[in-house]
């Protein structure tokens, strides 16, 4: 996220091949879309450019474990 460091760096860089990591802002867009719309993670539209639903779910899980959401809620209050 911004220079404030609210989110940890994008998941591990692809050093052994594989897909490049999804940008944090795009992952956040996908997370918010799923949480607001109530669709299953697997149904996240690929056209949004947020990666797959599993990618967004993993980023949400990682950010939750890192305390990112708690910091966002404290900052928004």
URDA-V127811 format. One record per pair of residues at least 6 apart in sequence whose C-alpha atoms are under 7 Angstrom apart, sorted by sequence separation. I is the first residue (numbers start at 1). J is the second residue. D is the distance in Angstrom with one decimal. If there is no record, write none. Layout:
BEGIN
i:I j:J d:D
i:I j:J d:D
END
This chain:
BEGIN
i:1 j:7 d:5.6
i:14 j:20 d:5.9
i:34 j:40 d:6.9
i:46 j:52 d:6.5
i:63 j:69 d:6.8
i:34 j:41 d:6.5
i:13 j:21 d:6.5
i:44 j:52 d:6.6
i:44 j:53 d:5.4
i:11 j:21 d:6.5
i:34 j:44 d:6.9
i:43 j:53 d:6.9
i:10 j:21 d:6.7
i:42 j:53 d:5.0
i:41 j:53 d:4.4
i:42 j:54 d:6.9
i:10 j:23 d:6.7
i:41 j:54 d:6.5
i:10 j:24 d:6.1
i:41 j:57 d:7.0
i:30 j:50 d:5.3
i:29 j:50 d:6.8
i:1 j:24 d:6.2
i:26 j:49 d:6.8
i:27 j:50 d:5.2
i:1 j:25 d:6.4
i:26 j:50 d:4.8
i:31 j:56 d:5.7
i:30 j:56 d:6.2
i:22 j:50 d:6.9
i:22 j:51 d:6.3
i:27 j:56 d:5.3
i:31 j:60 d:6.9
i:7 j:63 d:6.7
i:7 j:68 d:5.8
i:6 j:68 d:6.1
END
